[in-house]
C-alpha cells in the first residue's frame, strides 16, 4: 500500500500548472491533499476528479482558505470529516479514512499565524487529536497521521534552526507536541528509517530557497508503533514541483 501526502497550496493553482501529472507515475493507493483552498462547488466534475480515484472533500467554510481532500483507489470502510468540534471543523482540516483496523488521518495542522497569534489554537488542535488517538490506541486500533504538521520537530528538520527559535513552526511549545505523540505510541517513520538524513518538504517562495535547499521538514507520517514492521520506506519527492511543499510517500507491506 502506498500513501502520498501533499500540501498543494491551492488545488486550482496546481491544476493550472498541470502539477498533478506525476500521480499516475507515483501511483499512490491513497492521495492526501492539504490546503486545497477551494470548495467542491467551485470545481467542475472534471476538475474535481482523478482517474481511478474516488474523492472525499472537506473544504473550509471560508472560501480560498485551508481545507483537505483525500483520493482513494479502493473505497475505505468509512470516512469521517473533522473532530466533531466546530472551532476546528469549520476550517476543513481533517479527513479520517478507515481500512479495517487501521485509521488514516489526512490533516492540515494549523499555522501559528502572524506574530504567533494562532499558536494557542494550534496547540489545542494537537491536544484534541492526541486525545482521540489515545482512545483509538486503547481499543487496539492502528493509526497513521499524515499531512502538513506545520512544525519542524528537531534542528535536523530545518536549515536554520537558530534563526527560527522564536518563529512559529519551531517554537519549543510547538515542538514538544511531536515529542508527546512519540511518547503516546507513535513513531516518526521517516526519522526512524533515516535518523541522520536531512530531507526537507517545504521551502519559502522567497529568497530562491528551494533552489538553495533552505527548507523545513513539515510533512510527516506518524504511525502506530505496531505498524512500523510494515513500513517499507518513506520517500520525499523533492523533484516534484507545483507548490511550496513537495509530496511525501509512505510505502507499506500489503
PAKE-367434 format. One record per residue (C-alpha): x, y, z; residue in one letter. Coordinates in Angstrom, 3 decimals. Layout:
<sites>
((X Y Z) A);
...
</sites>
This chain:
<sites>
((0.000 0.000 0.000) X);
((1.295 3.446 -0.874) X);
((0.006 6.647 0.710) X);
((1.124 10.022 -0.632) X);
((0.603 13.360 1.079) X);
((0.965 16.819 -0.463) X);
((0.171 20.343 0.650) X);
((-0.827 21.801 -2.710) X);
((-1.141 25.436 -1.552) X);
((-4.232 25.818 -3.729) X);
((-5.856 22.982 -5.691) X);
((-6.873 25.203 -8.588) X);
((-3.315 26.545 -8.775) X);
((-1.845 23.069 -9.245) X);
((-4.497 22.262 -11.864) X);
((-3.444 25.310 -13.876) X);
((0.181 24.156 -13.703) X);
((-0.737 20.534 -14.616) X);
((1.063 19.768 -11.381) X);
((-0.806 16.523 -10.714) X);
((0.624 14.847 -13.807) X);
((3.018 12.884 -11.589) X);
((0.215 10.962 -9.869) X);
((-0.003 8.043 -12.367) X);
((3.756 7.500 -12.132) X);
((3.950 7.594 -8.335) X);
((0.657 5.651 -8.291) X);
((-0.482 6.032 -4.681) X);
((-3.364 3.973 -3.359) X);
((-4.401 6.964 -1.277) X);
((-3.582 10.599 -2.072) X);
((-3.950 13.080 0.792) X);
((-4.027 16.768 -0.126) X);
((-3.961 19.748 2.211) X);
((-4.538 23.484 1.872) X);
((-6.811 22.960 -1.115) X);
((-8.281 26.479 -0.730) X);
((-11.374 25.559 -2.718) X);
((-14.907 24.317 -2.151) X);
((-16.253 21.432 -4.195) X);
((-18.906 23.628 -5.787) X);
((-16.202 25.859 -7.253) X);
((-14.871 22.958 -9.335) X);
((-16.305 21.195 -12.364) X);
((-16.690 17.411 -12.168) X);
((-13.630 17.059 -14.382) X);
((-11.527 19.369 -12.247) X);
((-12.561 17.579 -9.052) X);
((-11.728 14.071 -10.265) X);
((-8.596 11.975 -10.697) X);
((-8.820 8.948 -12.964) X);
((-9.097 5.771 -10.911) X);
((-9.862 7.522 -7.620) X);
((-12.881 8.414 -5.511) X);
((-12.603 11.791 -3.815) X);
((-13.620 12.988 -0.372) X);
((-13.583 16.787 0.005) X);
((-13.505 18.661 3.304) X);
((-13.209 22.365 2.470) X);
((-13.163 25.219 4.946) X);
((-16.344 27.247 5.282) X);
((-14.297 30.310 4.339) X);
((-13.552 30.353 0.626) X);
((-9.939 30.340 -0.508) X);
((-8.651 29.010 2.805) X);
((-7.374 25.765 4.328) X);
((-9.235 22.517 3.511) X);
((-8.334 18.912 2.751) X);
((-9.150 16.265 0.160) X);
((-8.446 12.534 0.115) X);
((-8.470 10.416 -3.049) X);
((-8.921 6.656 -2.631) X);
((-8.334 3.969 -5.257) X);
((-10.263 1.468 -3.155) X);
((-13.163 2.804 -1.097) X);
((-12.346 2.712 2.622) X);
((-14.659 1.102 5.146) X);
((-15.645 4.544 6.381) X);
((-14.709 8.210 6.004) X);
((-15.202 10.912 8.616) X);
((-14.561 14.639 8.426) X);
((-13.359 16.708 11.344) X);
((-13.296 16.130 15.091) X);
((-16.907 16.999 15.831) X);
((-15.812 20.340 17.291) X);
((-16.979 23.381 15.364) X);
((-13.975 25.600 16.159) X);
((-11.749 23.148 14.300) X);
((-14.169 21.649 11.807) X);
((-15.101 24.944 10.148) X);
((-11.562 25.046 8.735) X);
((-11.801 21.656 6.997) X);
((-8.540 20.356 8.385) X);
((-9.254 16.661 8.974) X);
((-10.335 13.625 6.945) X);
((-10.158 10.185 8.572) X);
((-10.305 7.042 6.424) X);
((-10.793 3.615 7.989) X);
((-9.294 0.487 6.456) X);
((-10.199 -2.410 8.726) X);
((-8.297 -1.927 11.984) X);
((-6.257 0.975 10.585) X);
((-7.243 4.644 10.638) X);
((-5.565 7.100 8.274) X);
((-5.703 10.780 9.197) X);
((-5.156 13.366 6.453) X);
((-4.545 16.597 8.367) X);
((-3.661 20.192 7.668) X);
((-2.459 21.314 11.086) X);
((-2.953 24.999 11.902) X);
((-0.185 27.515 11.369) X);
((0.809 29.659 14.327) X);
((-0.045 32.795 12.359) X);
((1.476 36.213 12.133) X);
((3.228 37.215 15.354) X);
((2.342 33.715 16.657) X);
((-1.234 34.791 17.366) X);
((-2.744 31.394 16.484) X);
((-0.250 29.283 18.425) X);
((-2.770 28.593 21.249) X);
((-5.343 27.383 18.691) X);
((-2.678 25.230 17.058) X);
((-1.703 23.617 20.360) X);
((-5.355 22.962 21.231) X);
((-5.697 21.184 17.876) X);
((-2.686 18.963 18.650) X);
((-4.151 18.193 22.074) X);
((-7.596 17.281 20.760) X);
((-6.195 14.945 18.113) X);
((-3.983 13.179 20.638) X);
((-6.985 12.521 22.902) X);
((-8.793 10.864 20.001) X);
((-5.725 8.813 19.074) X);
((-5.211 7.694 22.670) X);
((-8.762 6.337 22.673) X);
((-8.195 4.507 19.387) X);
((-4.938 3.008 20.627) X);
((-6.672 1.869 23.812) X);
((-9.130 -0.025 21.578) X);
((-6.273 -1.757 19.755) X);
((-6.557 0.339 16.572) X);
((-3.599 1.260 14.385) X);
((-3.175 4.844 13.201) X);
((-1.335 6.762 10.520) X);
((-1.294 10.547 10.800) X);
((-0.069 12.366 7.728) X);
((-0.187 15.836 6.269) X);
((1.349 19.227 6.889) X);
((2.174 19.362 10.602) X);
((3.346 22.984 10.359) X);
((6.086 22.103 12.874) X);
((9.700 21.072 12.410) X);
((10.498 18.647 15.219) X);
((14.254 18.934 15.712) X);
((17.178 21.004 14.466) X);
((17.916 18.469 11.726) X);
((14.469 19.205 10.306) X);
((15.166 22.765 9.142) X);
((18.077 24.569 7.561) X);
((18.319 27.493 10.003) X);
((17.210 26.326 13.460) X);
((18.870 29.085 15.492) X);
((17.334 31.838 13.385) X);
((13.840 30.345 13.815) X);
((13.723 29.620 17.545) X);
((11.129 32.374 18.089) X);
((9.150 31.731 14.909) X);
((6.043 29.599 14.626) X);
((6.858 26.158 13.308) X);
((9.894 25.809 15.552) X);
((8.737 27.186 18.887) X);
((9.528 24.942 21.886) X);
((5.835 24.745 22.820) X);
((5.031 23.503 19.289) X);
((7.894 21.020 19.040) X);
((7.059 19.414 22.381) X);
((3.774 18.184 20.921) X);
((5.654 15.988 18.453) X);
((7.500 14.571 21.482) X);
((4.160 13.900 23.174) X);
((2.888 11.935 20.184) X);
((6.056 9.846 20.191) X);
((5.509 9.190 23.900) X);
((1.940 8.054 23.155) X);
((2.686 5.126 20.866) X);
((3.654 6.866 17.612) X);
((6.819 6.700 15.509) X);
((8.081 9.325 13.069) X);
((8.510 6.838 10.224) X);
((10.940 8.902 8.146) X);
((13.219 9.731 11.064) X);
((13.133 6.126 12.284) X);
((14.324 4.910 8.883) X);
((16.725 7.785 8.265) X);
((17.965 9.050 11.656) X);
((20.746 11.258 10.264) X);
((19.373 12.187 6.848) X);
((18.491 15.771 6.006) X);
((15.286 15.919 3.993) X);
((13.047 18.953 3.565) X);
((9.456 19.115 2.329) X);
((8.750 22.884 2.358) X);
((10.665 25.895 1.063) X);
((9.538 29.503 1.221) X);
((8.871 31.108 -2.145) X);
((11.171 33.944 -1.101) X);
((14.963 34.148 -1.492) X);
((15.156 31.308 -4.034) X);
((15.052 28.955 -1.062) X);
((14.136 25.777 -2.907) X);
((16.988 26.016 -5.387) X);
((19.331 26.602 -2.439) X);
((17.601 23.848 -0.394) X);
((16.964 26.169 2.534) X);
((13.932 24.293 3.740) X);
((11.952 22.675 6.530) X);
((10.565 19.161 7.037) X);
((6.914 19.864 7.851) X);
((5.143 16.900 6.201) X);
((5.243 13.745 8.295) X);
((3.991 10.222 8.789) X);
((3.400 9.419 12.438) X);
((2.470 5.747 12.605) X);
((1.482 3.493 15.474) X);
((4.430 1.569 16.877) X);
((2.662 -1.687 15.980) X);
((2.637 -0.634 12.302) X);
((6.348 0.076 11.944) X);
((7.176 -3.503 10.982) X);
((5.016 -2.967 7.874) X);
((6.756 0.262 6.828) X);
((8.983 -0.332 3.798) X);
((10.023 3.251 3.044) X);
((9.222 6.941 3.264) X);
((10.081 8.851 0.082) X);
((10.388 12.634 -0.154) X);
((9.606 13.576 -3.767) X);
((11.578 16.806 -3.747) X);
((11.833 16.778 -7.536) X);
((8.062 17.321 -7.914) X);
((7.171 20.976 -8.318) X);
((3.921 22.943 -8.251) X);
((3.696 24.013 -4.610) X);
((5.959 25.348 -1.867) X);
((5.700 21.809 -0.422) X);
((6.656 18.569 -2.152) X);
((4.798 15.244 -1.933) X);
((5.901 12.541 0.517) X);
((5.010 8.842 0.196) X);
((4.716 6.111 2.801) X);
((5.100 2.573 1.460) X);
((3.641 -0.280 3.494) X);
((3.780 -4.033 3.036) X);
((0.437 -5.268 1.751) X);
</sites>
